[in-house]
Amino acid sequence: MSWFGNLFGRKTKPTANASARFTSARFKSEADFLGGVLLWQFVGPDRPLISEESVASATRNVTEQHRKLVVAWIMIYVAWRFRLAAQQRFGDEFGREMMAAVYRLIAANEVPGFEPLAQVFKYWFSELDDQLQDATANPSIIDGELVPFACLAGLRFITCDGTSPYADSSTMEFNGFDQEVTMALAEAQDASEPGIDLAFQRAKDFVRQLNVSA
């Protein structure tokens, strides 16, 4: 996925008009609403799941030359965990409906210039789903301790992203980069939990409003 870093290294951001079109989208269900929240994390000036300040804090110990790439990984990881949390709460079908809403918004050009996000989500969510399935079936234990999923996810990003400095490495030696990524993902995971919980609460409020206006 060599275009992955290029997407998140964009110098341009959505225009005010683009943001207005996106926020005026008419969501018809809780899954639609949460799909909009997920996409807004990448589009809006106010990040609903994890703030830019929290991302900066999580990456403060990452080598400067790799920081932008790790920020991109954090954004994907948090979005994936959000979709995973939705599936765990409401079921797999709900998760599929939620992502379908995301892809509809992208296809409708609600956020011009961000079309590659659809490919990003499909590729990395599949990779992380596979990693979670592997970790569930074959838990990694080191010195009697279960290896945190953030570590396993970090290794997946490091070895599967074409823009990673260790994408073509034939060994598992990463000169401490794996530790930097693991710590960044773990901190971002913790920092995103309040935003994810708030998104679910707002989705409930949205559904109540739909029922009242119906």
CNS distance restraints for C-alpha pairs under 8 A (distance, minus, plus):
assign (resid   1 and name CA) (resid 160 and name CA) 7.64 0.50 0.50
assign (resid   1 and name CA) (resid 161 and name CA) 5.52 0.50 0.50
assign (resid   1 and name CA) (resid 162 and name CA) 5.23 0.50 0.50
assign (resid   1 and name CA) (resid 163 and name CA) 7.43 0.50 0.50
assign (resid   2 and name CA) (resid   6 and name CA) 7.65 0.50 0.50
assign (resid   2 and name CA) (resid 161 and name CA) 6.69 0.50 0.50
assign (resid   2 and name CA) (resid 162 and name CA) 4.55 0.50 0.50
assign (resid   2 and name CA) (resid 163 and name CA) 5.36 0.50 0.50
assign (resid   3 and name CA) (resid   7 and name CA) 6.25 0.50 0.50
assign (resid   3 and name CA) (resid 163 and name CA) 7.85 0.50 0.50
assign (resid   4 and name CA) (resid   8 and name CA) 6.78 0.50 0.50
assign (resid   4 and name CA) (resid 120 and name CA) 6.89 0.50 0.50
assign (resid   4 and name CA) (resid 161 and name CA) 7.49 0.50 0.50
assign (resid   4 and name CA) (resid 162 and name CA) 7.99 0.50 0.50
assign (resid   4 and name CA) (resid 163 and name CA) 7.35 0.50 0.50
assign (resid   5 and name CA) (resid   9 and name CA) 5.89 0.50 0.50
assign (resid   5 and name CA) (resid  68 and name CA) 7.95 0.50 0.50
assign (resid   5 and name CA) (resid  69 and name CA) 5.98 0.50 0.50
assign (resid   5 and name CA) (resid  72 and name CA) 7.03 0.50 0.50
assign (resid   5 and name CA) (resid 163 and name CA) 6.31 0.50 0.50
assign (resid   6 and name CA) (resid  10 and name CA) 6.44 0.50 0.50
assign (resid   7 and name CA) (resid 114 and name CA) 7.98 0.50 0.50
assign (resid   7 and name CA) (resid 116 and name CA) 7.31 0.50 0.50
assign (resid   7 and name CA) (resid 117 and name CA) 7.97 0.50 0.50
assign (resid   8 and name CA) (resid  68 and name CA) 7.82 0.50 0.50
assign (resid   8 and name CA) (resid  69 and name CA) 7.82 0.50 0.50
assign (resid   8 and name CA) (resid  72 and name CA) 5.94 0.50 0.50
assign (resid   9 and name CA) (resid  68 and name CA) 7.08 0.50 0.50
assign (resid  13 and name CA) (resid  43 and name CA) 7.65 0.50 0.50
assign (resid  14 and name CA) (resid  18 and name CA) 5.84 0.50 0.50
assign (resid  14 and name CA) (resid  19 and name CA) 6.52 0.50 0.50
assign (resid  14 and name CA) (resid  43 and name CA) 6.60 0.50 0.50
assign (resid  14 and name CA) (resid  44 and name CA) 7.84 0.50 0.50
assign (resid  14 and name CA) (resid 111 and name CA) 6.73 0.50 0.50
assign (resid  14 and name CA) (resid 112 and name CA) 7.15 0.50 0.50
assign (resid  14 and name CA) (resid 113 and name CA) 7.89 0.50 0.50
assign (resid  15 and name CA) (resid  19 and name CA) 6.33 0.50 0.50
assign (resid  16 and name CA) (resid  20 and name CA) 6.12 0.50 0.50
assign (resid  17 and name CA) (resid  21 and name CA) 6.22 0.50 0.50
assign (resid  18 and name CA) (resid  22 and name CA) 6.25 0.50 0.50
assign (resid  18 and name CA) (resid 110 and name CA) 6.41 0.50 0.50
assign (resid  18 and name CA) (resid 111 and name CA) 5.64 0.50 0.50
assign (resid  18 and name CA) (resid 112 and name CA) 6.79 0.50 0.50
assign (resid  19 and name CA) (resid  23 and name CA) 6.17 0.50 0.50
assign (resid  19 and name CA) (resid  43 and name CA) 7.47 0.50 0.50
assign (resid  19 and name CA) (resid  44 and name CA) 6.76 0.50 0.50
assign (resid  19 and name CA) (resid 110 and name CA) 7.84 0.50 0.50
assign (resid  19 and name CA) (resid 111 and name CA) 7.07 0.50 0.50
assign (resid  20 and name CA) (resid  24 and name CA) 6.08 0.50 0.50
assign (resid  21 and name CA) (resid  25 and name CA) 6.55 0.50 0.50
assign (resid  21 and name CA) (resid 110 and name CA) 5.90 0.50 0.50
assign (resid  21 and name CA) (resid 111 and name CA) 7.88 0.50 0.50
assign (resid  22 and name CA) (resid 105 and name CA) 7.76 0.50 0.50
assign (resid  22 and name CA) (resid 110 and name CA) 5.05 0.50 0.50
assign (resid  22 and name CA) (resid 111 and name CA) 6.56 0.50 0.50
assign (resid  27 and name CA) (resid  32 and name CA) 5.28 0.50 0.50
assign (resid  27 and name CA) (resid  33 and name CA) 5.63 0.50 0.50
assign (resid  28 and name CA) (resid  32 and name CA) 6.24 0.50 0.50
assign (resid  28 and name CA) (resid  33 and name CA) 7.59 0.50 0.50
assign (resid  28 and name CA) (resid 210 and name CA) 7.96 0.50 0.50
assign (resid  29 and name CA) (resid  33 and name CA) 6.31 0.50 0.50
assign (resid  29 and name CA) (resid 207 and name CA) 6.89 0.50 0.50
assign (resid  30 and name CA) (resid  34 and name CA) 6.23 0.50 0.50
assign (resid  30 and name CA) (resid 203 and name CA) 5.69 0.50 0.50
assign (resid  30 and name CA) (resid 204 and name CA) 7.25 0.50 0.50
assign (resid  30 and name CA) (resid 206 and name CA) 7.23 0.50 0.50
assign (resid  30 and name CA) (resid 207 and name CA) 6.16 0.50 0.50
assign (resid  31 and name CA) (resid  35 and name CA) 6.06 0.50 0.50
assign (resid  31 and name CA) (resid  94 and name CA) 6.37 0.50 0.50
assign (resid  31 and name CA) (resid  95 and name CA) 7.52 0.50 0.50
assign (resid  31 and name CA) (resid  97 and name CA) 5.92 0.50 0.50
assign (resid  31 and name CA) (resid  98 and name CA) 4.47 0.50 0.50
assign (resid  31 and name CA) (resid 101 and name CA) 7.23 0.50 0.50
assign (resid  32 and name CA) (resid  36 and name CA) 6.26 0.50 0.50
assign (resid  32 and name CA) (resid  97 and name CA) 7.34 0.50 0.50
assign (resid  32 and name CA) (resid  98 and name CA) 5.72 0.50 0.50
assign (resid  32 and name CA) (resid 101 and name CA) 5.18 0.50 0.50
assign (resid  32 and name CA) (resid 102 and name CA) 7.70 0.50 0.50
assign (resid  33 and name CA) (resid  37 and name CA) 6.40 0.50 0.50
assign (resid  33 and name CA) (resid  98 and name CA) 7.96 0.50 0.50
assign (resid  33 and name CA) (resid 203 and name CA) 6.34 0.50 0.50
assign (resid  33 and name CA) (resid 206 and name CA) 7.75 0.50 0.50
assign (resid  34 and name CA) (resid  38 and name CA) 6.24 0.50 0.50
assign (resid  34 and name CA) (resid  98 and name CA) 6.38 0.50 0.50
assign (resid  34 and name CA) (resid 199 and name CA) 7.13 0.50 0.50
assign (resid  34 and name CA) (resid 200 and name CA) 7.55 0.50 0.50
assign (resid  34 and name CA) (resid 203 and name CA) 6.63 0.50 0.50
assign (resid  35 and name CA) (resid  39 and name CA) 6.36 0.50 0.50
assign (resid  35 and name CA) (resid  98 and name CA) 4.80 0.50 0.50
assign (resid  35 and name CA) (resid  99 and name CA) 5.99 0.50 0.50
assign (resid  35 and name CA) (resid 100 and name CA) 7.80 0.50 0.50
assign (resid  35 and name CA) (resid 101 and name CA) 5.39 0.50 0.50
assign (resid  35 and name CA) (resid 102 and name CA) 4.97 0.50 0.50
assign (resid  36 and name CA) (resid  40 and name CA) 5.97 0.50 0.50
assign (resid  36 and name CA) (resid 101 and name CA) 7.19 0.50 0.50
assign (resid  36 and name CA) (resid 102 and name CA) 6.31 0.50 0.50
assign (resid  36 and name CA) (resid 105 and name CA) 7.78 0.50 0.50
assign (resid  37 and name CA) (resid  41 and name CA) 6.46 0.50 0.50
assign (resid  37 and name CA) (resid  48 and name CA) 6.85 0.50 0.50
assign (resid  37 and name CA) (resid 199 and name CA) 7.23 0.50 0.50
assign (resid  38 and name CA) (resid  42 and name CA) 7.61 0.50 0.50
assign (resid  38 and name CA) (resid  49 and name CA) 7.80 0.50 0.50
assign (resid  38 and name CA) (resid  79 and name CA) 6.15 0.50 0.50
assign (resid  38 and name CA) (resid  82 and name CA) 7.49 0.50 0.50
assign (resid  38 and name CA) (resid 102 and name CA) 7.49 0.50 0.50
assign (resid  39 and name CA) (resid  43 and name CA) 6.53 0.50 0.50
assign (resid  39 and name CA) (resid 102 and name CA) 6.32 0.50 0.50
assign (resid  40 and name CA) (resid  44 and name CA) 5.18 0.50 0.50
assign (resid  40 and name CA) (resid  47 and name CA) 6.91 0.50 0.50
assign (resid  40 and name CA) (resid  48 and name CA) 7.29 0.50 0.50
assign (resid  41 and name CA) (resid  46 and name CA) 7.64 0.50 0.50
assign (resid  41 and name CA) (resid  47 and name CA) 4.78 0.50 0.50
assign (resid  41 and name CA) (resid  48 and name CA) 5.83 0.50 0.50
assign (resid  41 and name CA) (resid  49 and name CA) 6.41 0.50 0.50
assign (resid  41 and name CA) (resid  50 and name CA) 7.72 0.50 0.50
assign (resid  41 and name CA) (resid  75 and name CA) 7.95 0.50 0.50
assign (resid  41 and name CA) (resid  79 and name CA) 7.90 0.50 0.50
assign (resid  42 and name CA) (resid  47 and name CA) 7.37 0.50 0.50
assign (resid  42 and name CA) (resid  75 and name CA) 7.67 0.50 0.50
assign (resid  43 and name CA) (resid 111 and name CA) 7.30 0.50 0.50
assign (resid  46 and name CA) (resid  51 and name CA) 7.23 0.50 0.50
assign (resid  47 and name CA) (resid  51 and name CA) 5.19 0.50 0.50
assign (resid  47 and name CA) (resid  52 and name CA) 7.09 0.50 0.50
assign (resid  48 and name CA) (resid 195 and name CA) 5.96 0.50 0.50
assign (resid  48 and name CA) (resid 196 and name CA) 7.93 0.50 0.50
assign (resid  48 and name CA) (resid 199 and name CA) 7.42 0.50 0.50
assign (resid  49 and name CA) (resid  78 and name CA) 7.46 0.50 0.50
assign (resid  49 and name CA) (resid  79 and name CA) 7.96 0.50 0.50
assign (resid  49 and name CA) (resid 192 and name CA) 5.43 0.50 0.50
assign (resid  49 and name CA) (resid 193 and name CA) 7.69 0.50 0.50
assign (resid  49 and name CA) (resid 194 and name CA) 7.71 0.50 0.50
assign (resid  49 and name CA) (resid 195 and name CA) 4.32 0.50 0.50
assign (resid  49 and name CA) (resid 196 and name CA) 5.58 0.50 0.50
assign (resid  49 and name CA) (resid 199 and name CA) 7.58 0.50 0.50
assign (resid  50 and name CA) (resid  54 and name CA) 6.37 0.50 0.50
assign (resid  50 and name CA) (resid  55 and name CA) 7.00 0.50 0.50
assign (resid  50 and name CA) (resid  78 and name CA) 7.71 0.50 0.50
assign (resid  50 and name CA) (resid 188 and name CA) 7.48 0.50 0.50
assign (resid  50 and name CA) (resid 191 and name CA) 6.51 0.50 0.50
assign (resid  50 and name CA) (resid 192 and name CA) 4.87 0.50 0.50
assign (resid  50 and name CA) (resid 195 and name CA) 6.29 0.50 0.50
assign (resid  51 and name CA) (resid  55 and name CA) 6.37 0.50 0.50
assign (resid  52 and name CA) (resid  56 and name CA) 6.08 0.50 0.50
assign (resid  53 and name CA) (resid  57 and name CA) 6.20 0.50 0.50
assign (resid  54 and name CA) (resid  58 and name CA) 6.13 0.50 0.50
assign (resid  54 and name CA) (resid 188 and name CA) 6.94 0.50 0.50
assign (resid  54 and name CA) (resid 191 and name CA) 6.59 0.50 0.50
assign (resid  55 and name CA) (resid  59 and name CA) 6.27 0.50 0.50
assign (resid  55 and name CA) (resid  71 and name CA) 6.77 0.50 0.50
assign (resid  55 and name CA) (resid  74 and name CA) 7.48 0.50 0.50
assign (resid  55 and name CA) (resid 188 and name CA) 6.42 0.50 0.50
assign (resid  56 and name CA) (resid  60 and name CA) 6.02 0.50 0.50
assign (resid  56 and name CA) (resid  71 and name CA) 8.00 0.50 0.50
assign (resid  58 and name CA) (resid 183 and name CA) 7.42 0.50 0.50
assign (resid  58 and name CA) (resid 184 and name CA) 4.63 0.50 0.50
assign (resid  58 and name CA) (resid 185 and name CA) 7.27 0.50 0.50
assign (resid  58 and name CA) (resid 187 and name CA) 5.53 0.50 0.50
assign (resid  58 and name CA) (resid 188 and name CA) 5.83 0.50 0.50
assign (resid  59 and name CA) (resid  67 and name CA) 6.48 0.50 0.50
assign (resid  59 and name CA) (resid  70 and name CA) 7.22 0.50 0.50
assign (resid  59 and name CA) (resid  71 and name CA) 7.02 0.50 0.50
assign (resid  59 and name CA) (resid 180 and name CA) 8.00 0.50 0.50
assign (resid  59 and name CA) (resid 184 and name CA) 5.40 0.50 0.50
assign (resid  61 and name CA) (resid 180 and name CA) 6.62 0.50 0.50
assign (resid  61 and name CA) (resid 184 and name CA) 7.99 0.50 0.50
assign (resid  62 and name CA) (resid  66 and name CA) 6.76 0.50 0.50
assign (resid  62 and name CA) (resid  67 and name CA) 5.70 0.50 0.50
assign (resid  62 and name CA) (resid  70 and name CA) 7.83 0.50 0.50
assign (resid  62 and name CA) (resid 177 and name CA) 7.77 0.50 0.50
assign (resid  62 and name CA) (resid 180 and name CA) 5.50 0.50 0.50
assign (resid  62 and name CA) (resid 181 and name CA) 7.24 0.50 0.50
assign (resid  62 and name CA) (resid 184 and name CA) 7.71 0.50 0.50
assign (resid  63 and name CA) (resid  67 and name CA) 6.11 0.50 0.50
assign (resid  64 and name CA) (resid  68 and name CA) 7.89 0.50 0.50
assign (resid  66 and name CA) (resid  70 and name CA) 6.37 0.50 0.50
assign (resid  67 and name CA) (resid  71 and name CA) 6.12 0.50 0.50
assign (resid  68 and name CA) (resid  72 and name CA) 6.44 0.50 0.50
assign (resid  69 and name CA) (resid  73 and name CA) 6.45 0.50 0.50
assign (resid  69 and name CA) (resid 163 and name CA) 7.98 0.50 0.50
assign (resid  69 and name CA) (resid 164 and name CA) 7.68 0.50 0.50
assign (resid  70 and name CA) (resid  74 and name CA) 6.14 0.50 0.50
assign (resid  70 and name CA) (resid 181 and name CA) 6.76 0.50 0.50
assign (resid  70 and name CA) (resid 184 and name CA) 7.83 0.50 0.50
assign (resid  71 and name CA) (resid  75 and name CA) 6.32 0.50 0.50
assign (resid  72 and name CA) (resid  76 and name CA) 6.43 0.50 0.50
assign (resid  73 and name CA) (resid  77 and name CA) 5.98 0.50 0.50
assign (resid  73 and name CA) (resid 157 and name CA) 7.02 0.50 0.50
assign (resid  74 and name CA) (resid  78 and name CA) 6.00 0.50 0.50
assign (resid  74 and name CA) (resid 184 and name CA) 7.54 0.50 0.50
assign (resid  74 and name CA) (resid 185 and name CA) 5.93 0.50 0.50
assign (resid  74 and name CA) (resid 188 and name CA) 6.74 0.50 0.50
assign (resid  75 and name CA) (resid  79 and name CA) 6.20 0.50 0.50
assign (resid  76 and name CA) (resid  80 and name CA) 6.03 0.50 0.50
assign (resid  76 and name CA) (resid 121 and name CA) 7.49 0.50 0.50
assign (resid  76 and name CA) (resid 124 and name CA) 7.37 0.50 0.50
assign (resid  77 and name CA) (resid  81 and name CA) 6.15 0.50 0.50
assign (resid  77 and name CA) (resid 185 and name CA) 7.43 0.50 0.50
assign (resid  78 and name CA) (resid  82 and name CA) 6.13 0.50 0.50
assign (resid  78 and name CA) (resid 188 and name CA) 7.31 0.50 0.50
assign (resid  78 and name CA) (resid 189 and name CA) 6.49 0.50 0.50
assign (resid  78 and name CA) (resid 192 and name CA) 6.84 0.50 0.50
assign (resid  79 and name CA) (resid  83 and name CA) 6.36 0.50 0.50
assign (resid  80 and name CA) (resid  84 and name CA) 6.07 0.50 0.50
assign (resid  80 and name CA) (resid 125 and name CA) 6.00 0.50 0.50
assign (resid  80 and name CA) (resid 128 and name CA) 7.71 0.50 0.50
assign (resid  81 and name CA) (resid  85 and name CA) 5.99 0.50 0.50
assign (resid  82 and name CA) (resid  86 and name CA) 6.30 0.50 0.50
assign (resid  82 and name CA) (resid 196 and name CA) 6.28 0.50 0.50
assign (resid  83 and name CA) (resid  87 and name CA) 6.28 0.50 0.50
assign (resid  83 and name CA) (resid  95 and name CA) 6.26 0.50 0.50
assign (resid  83 and name CA) (resid  98 and name CA) 7.75 0.50 0.50
assign (resid  83 and name CA) (resid  99 and name CA) 7.93 0.50 0.50
assign (resid  84 and name CA) (resid  88 and name CA) 6.19 0.50 0.50
assign (resid  84 and name CA) (resid  95 and name CA) 7.51 0.50 0.50
assign (resid  85 and name CA) (resid  89 and name CA) 6.17 0.50 0.50
assign (resid  86 and name CA) (resid  90 and name CA) 5.86 0.50 0.50
assign (resid  86 and name CA) (resid  91 and name CA) 7.30 0.50 0.50
assign (resid  86 and name CA) (resid  94 and name CA) 7.34 0.50 0.50
assign (resid  86 and name CA) (resid  95 and name CA) 6.10 0.50 0.50
assign (resid  87 and name CA) (resid  91 and name CA) 4.51 0.50 0.50
assign (resid  87 and name CA) (resid  92 and name CA) 4.99 0.50 0.50
assign (resid  87 and name CA) (resid  93 and name CA) 7.63 0.50 0.50
assign (resid  87 and name CA) (resid  94 and name CA) 6.31 0.50 0.50
assign (resid  87 and name CA) (resid  95 and name CA) 4.91 0.50 0.50
assign (resid  88 and name CA) (resid  92 and name CA) 7.54 0.50 0.50
assign (resid  90 and name CA) (resid  94 and name CA) 5.90 0.50 0.50
assign (resid  90 and name CA) (resid  95 and name CA) 7.60 0.50 0.50
assign (resid  91 and name CA) (resid  95 and name CA) 6.60 0.50 0.50
assign (resid  92 and name CA) (resid  96 and name CA) 6.35 0.50 0.50
assign (resid  93 and name CA) (resid  97 and name CA) 6.26 0.50 0.50
assign (resid  94 and name CA) (resid  98 and name CA) 6.08 0.50 0.50
assign (resid  95 and name CA) (resid  99 and name CA) 6.32 0.50 0.50
assign (resid  96 and name CA) (resid 100 and name CA) 6.06 0.50 0.50
assign (resid  97 and name CA) (resid 101 and name CA) 6.27 0.50 0.50
assign (resid  98 and name CA) (resid 102 and name CA) 6.58 0.50 0.50
assign (resid  99 and name CA) (resid 103 and name CA) 6.28 0.50 0.50
assign (resid 100 and name CA) (resid 104 and name CA) 6.12 0.50 0.50
assign (resid 101 and name CA) (resid 105 and name CA) 6.28 0.50 0.50
assign (resid 102 and name CA) (resid 106 and name CA) 6.39 0.50 0.50
assign (resid 103 and name CA) (resid 107 and name CA) 5.97 0.50 0.50
assign (resid 103 and name CA) (resid 118 and name CA) 6.22 0.50 0.50
assign (resid 104 and name CA) (resid 108 and name CA) 5.95 0.50 0.50
assign (resid 105 and name CA) (resid 109 and name CA) 6.52 0.50 0.50
assign (resid 105 and name CA) (resid 110 and name CA) 5.59 0.50 0.50
assign (resid 105 and name CA) (resid 111 and name CA) 7.58 0.50 0.50
assign (resid 106 and name CA) (resid 110 and name CA) 6.01 0.50 0.50
assign (resid 106 and name CA) (resid 111 and name CA) 6.37 0.50 0.50
assign (resid 106 and name CA) (resid 112 and name CA) 8.00 0.50 0.50
assign (resid 106 and name CA) (resid 114 and name CA) 7.16 0.50 0.50
assign (resid 106 and name CA) (resid 115 and name CA) 5.89 0.50 0.50
assign (resid 106 and name CA) (resid 117 and name CA) 7.82 0.50 0.50
assign (resid 106 and name CA) (resid 118 and name CA) 7.06 0.50 0.50
assign (resid 107 and name CA) (resid 115 and name CA) 7.18 0.50 0.50
assign (resid 109 and name CA) (resid 113 and name CA) 7.97 0.50 0.50
assign (resid 109 and name CA) (resid 115 and name CA) 7.54 0.50 0.50
assign (resid 111 and name CA) (resid 115 and name CA) 7.80 0.50 0.50
assign (resid 115 and name CA) (resid 119 and name CA) 7.97 0.50 0.50
assign (resid 116 and name CA) (resid 120 and name CA) 6.34 0.50 0.50
assign (resid 117 and name CA) (resid 121 and name CA) 6.06 0.50 0.50
assign (resid 118 and name CA) (resid 122 and name CA) 6.24 0.50 0.50
assign (resid 119 and name CA) (resid 123 and name CA) 6.00 0.50 0.50
assign (resid 120 and name CA) (resid 124 and name CA) 5.99 0.50 0.50
assign (resid 121 and name CA) (resid 125 and name CA) 5.53 0.50 0.50
assign (resid 122 and name CA) (resid 126 and name CA) 6.08 0.50 0.50
assign (resid 123 and name CA) (resid 127 and name CA) 6.30 0.50 0.50
assign (resid 124 and name CA) (resid 128 and name CA) 6.03 0.50 0.50
assign (resid 125 and name CA) (resid 129 and name CA) 5.90 0.50 0.50
assign (resid 126 and name CA) (resid 130 and name CA) 6.12 0.50 0.50
assign (resid 127 and name CA) (resid 131 and name CA) 6.24 0.50 0.50
assign (resid 127 and name CA) (resid 156 and name CA) 7.53 0.50 0.50
assign (resid 128 and name CA) (resid 132 and name CA) 6.10 0.50 0.50
assign (resid 128 and name CA) (resid 153 and name CA) 6.61 0.50 0.50
assign (resid 128 and name CA) (resid 156 and name CA) 7.63 0.50 0.50
assign (resid 129 and name CA) (resid 133 and name CA) 6.16 0.50 0.50
assign (resid 130 and name CA) (resid 134 and name CA) 6.15 0.50 0.50
assign (resid 131 and name CA) (resid 135 and name CA) 6.06 0.50 0.50
assign (resid 131 and name CA) (resid 152 and name CA) 7.22 0.50 0.50
assign (resid 131 and name CA) (resid 153 and name CA) 6.99 0.50 0.50
assign (resid 131 and name CA) (resid 156 and name CA) 7.59 0.50 0.50
assign (resid 132 and name CA) (resid 136 and name CA) 6.03 0.50 0.50
assign (resid 132 and name CA) (resid 149 and name CA) 7.62 0.50 0.50
assign (resid 133 and name CA) (resid 137 and name CA) 6.16 0.50 0.50
assign (resid 134 and name CA) (resid 138 and name CA) 5.76 0.50 0.50
assign (resid 134 and name CA) (resid 139 and name CA) 7.59 0.50 0.50
assign (resid 135 and name CA) (resid 139 and name CA) 4.81 0.50 0.50
assign (resid 135 and name CA) (resid 140 and name CA) 6.77 0.50 0.50
assign (resid 135 and name CA) (resid 149 and name CA) 7.69 0.50 0.50
assign (resid 139 and name CA) (resid 146 and name CA) 6.98 0.50 0.50
assign (resid 139 and name CA) (resid 147 and name CA) 7.69 0.50 0.50
assign (resid 140 and name CA) (resid 146 and name CA) 5.90 0.50 0.50
assign (resid 140 and name CA) (resid 147 and name CA) 5.51 0.50 0.50
assign (resid 141 and name CA) (resid 145 and name CA) 5.30 0.50 0.50
assign (resid 141 and name CA) (resid 146 and name CA) 4.59 0.50 0.50
assign (resid 141 and name CA) (resid 147 and name CA) 5.77 0.50 0.50
assign (resid 142 and name CA) (resid 146 and name CA) 6.51 0.50 0.50
assign (resid 142 and name CA) (resid 147 and name CA) 6.65 0.50 0.50
assign (resid 147 and name CA) (resid 151 and name CA) 6.86 0.50 0.50
assign (resid 147 and name CA) (resid 152 and name CA) 7.57 0.50 0.50
assign (resid 148 and name CA) (resid 152 and name CA) 6.97 0.50 0.50
assign (resid 149 and name CA) (resid 153 and name CA) 6.02 0.50 0.50
assign (resid 150 and name CA) (resid 154 and name CA) 5.97 0.50 0.50
assign (resid 150 and name CA) (resid 182 and name CA) 5.56 0.50 0.50
assign (resid 150 and name CA) (resid 183 and name CA) 7.88 0.50 0.50
assign (resid 150 and name CA) (resid 185 and name CA) 5.73 0.50 0.50
assign (resid 150 and name CA) (resid 186 and name CA) 5.51 0.50 0.50
assign (resid 151 and name CA) (resid 155 and name CA) 6.36 0.50 0.50
assign (resid 151 and name CA) (resid 178 and name CA) 7.63 0.50 0.50
assign (resid 151 and name CA) (resid 179 and name CA) 7.80 0.50 0.50
assign (resid 151 and name CA) (resid 181 and name CA) 7.73 0.50 0.50
assign (resid 151 and name CA) (resid 182 and name CA) 4.76 0.50 0.50
assign (resid 151 and name CA) (resid 185 and name CA) 7.95 0.50 0.50
assign (resid 151 and name CA) (resid 186 and name CA) 8.00 0.50 0.50
assign (resid 152 and name CA) (resid 156 and name CA) 6.34 0.50 0.50
assign (resid 153 and name CA) (resid 157 and name CA) 6.32 0.50 0.50
assign (resid 153 and name CA) (resid 182 and name CA) 7.92 0.50 0.50
assign (resid 154 and name CA) (resid 158 and name CA) 6.12 0.50 0.50
assign (resid 154 and name CA) (resid 178 and name CA) 6.60 0.50 0.50
assign (resid 154 and name CA) (resid 181 and name CA) 5.74 0.50 0.50
assign (resid 154 and name CA) (resid 182 and name CA) 5.55 0.50 0.50
assign (resid 154 and name CA) (resid 185 and name CA) 7.24 0.50 0.50
assign (resid 155 and name CA) (resid 159 and name CA) 6.05 0.50 0.50
assign (resid 155 and name CA) (resid 178 and name CA) 6.58 0.50 0.50
assign (resid 156 and name CA) (resid 160 and name CA) 5.74 0.50 0.50
assign (resid 157 and name CA) (resid 161 and name CA) 5.60 0.50 0.50
assign (resid 157 and name CA) (resid 164 and name CA) 7.73 0.50 0.50
assign (resid 158 and name CA) (resid 164 and name CA) 5.62 0.50 0.50
assign (resid 158 and name CA) (resid 165 and name CA) 7.63 0.50 0.50
assign (resid 158 and name CA) (resid 166 and name CA) 6.19 0.50 0.50
assign (resid 158 and name CA) (resid 167 and name CA) 6.18 0.50 0.50
assign (resid 158 and name CA) (resid 178 and name CA) 7.44 0.50 0.50
assign (resid 159 and name CA) (resid 164 and name CA) 7.09 0.50 0.50
assign (resid 159 and name CA) (resid 166 and name CA) 6.19 0.50 0.50
assign (resid 159 and name CA) (resid 167 and name CA) 4.58 0.50 0.50
assign (resid 159 and name CA) (resid 168 and name CA) 7.22 0.50 0.50
assign (resid 159 and name CA) (resid 169 and name CA) 7.55 0.50 0.50
assign (resid 160 and name CA) (resid 164 and name CA) 7.78 0.50 0.50
assign (resid 160 and name CA) (resid 167 and name CA) 6.03 0.50 0.50
assign (resid 161 and name CA) (resid 167 and name CA) 6.09 0.50 0.50
assign (resid 162 and name CA) (resid 167 and name CA) 5.57 0.50 0.50
assign (resid 163 and name CA) (resid 167 and name CA) 6.96 0.50 0.50
assign (resid 166 and name CA) (resid 174 and name CA) 6.93 0.50 0.50
assign (resid 174 and name CA) (resid 178 and name CA) 6.04 0.50 0.50
assign (resid 176 and name CA) (resid 180 and name CA) 6.49 0.50 0.50
assign (resid 177 and name CA) (resid 181 and name CA) 6.20 0.50 0.50
assign (resid 178 and name CA) (resid 182 and name CA) 6.03 0.50 0.50
assign (resid 179 and name CA) (resid 183 and name CA) 6.12 0.50 0.50
assign (resid 180 and name CA) (resid 184 and name CA) 6.19 0.50 0.50
assign (resid 181 and name CA) (resid 185 and name CA) 6.08 0.50 0.50
assign (resid 182 and name CA) (resid 186 and name CA) 6.02 0.50 0.50
assign (resid 183 and name CA) (resid 187 and name CA) 6.12 0.50 0.50
assign (resid 184 and name CA) (resid 188 and name CA) 6.10 0.50 0.50
assign (resid 185 and name CA) (resid 189 and name CA) 5.95 0.50 0.50
assign (resid 186 and name CA) (resid 190 and name CA) 6.44 0.50 0.50
assign (resid 187 and name CA) (resid 191 and name CA) 6.12 0.50 0.50
assign (resid 188 and name CA) (resid 192 and name CA) 6.00 0.50 0.50
assign (resid 189 and name CA) (resid 193 and name CA) 6.63 0.50 0.50
assign (resid 191 and name CA) (resid 195 and name CA) 7.94 0.50 0.50
assign (resid 192 and name CA) (resid 196 and name CA) 6.18 0.50 0.50
assign (resid 193 and name CA) (resid 197 and name CA) 6.18 0.50 0.50
assign (resid 194 and name CA) (resid 198 and name CA) 6.08 0.50 0.50
assign (resid 195 and name CA) (resid 199 and name CA) 6.11 0.50 0.50
assign (resid 196 and name CA) (resid 200 and name CA) 6.47 0.50 0.50
assign (resid 197 and name CA) (resid 201 and name CA) 6.41 0.50 0.50
assign (resid 198 and name CA) (resid 202 and name CA) 6.13 0.50 0.50
assign (resid 199 and name CA) (resid 203 and name CA) 6.10 0.50 0.50
assign (resid 200 and name CA) (resid 204 and name CA) 6.39 0.50 0.50
assign (resid 201 and name CA) (resid 205 and name CA) 6.41 0.50 0.50
assign (resid 202 and name CA) (resid 206 and name CA) 6.07 0.50 0.50
assign (resid 203 and name CA) (resid 207 and name CA) 6.27 0.50 0.50
assign (resid 204 and name CA) (resid 208 and name CA) 6.33 0.50 0.50
assign (resid 205 and name CA) (resid 209 and name CA) 6.32 0.50 0.50
assign (resid 206 and name CA) (resid 210 and name CA) 6.27 0.50 0.50
assign (resid 207 and name CA) (resid 211 and name CA) 6.23 0.50 0.50
assign (resid 208 and name CA) (resid 212 and name CA) 6.19 0.50 0.50
assign (resid 209 and name CA) (resid 213 and name CA) 6.17 0.50 0.50
assign (resid 210 and name CA) (resid 214 and name CA) 5.96 0.50 0.50
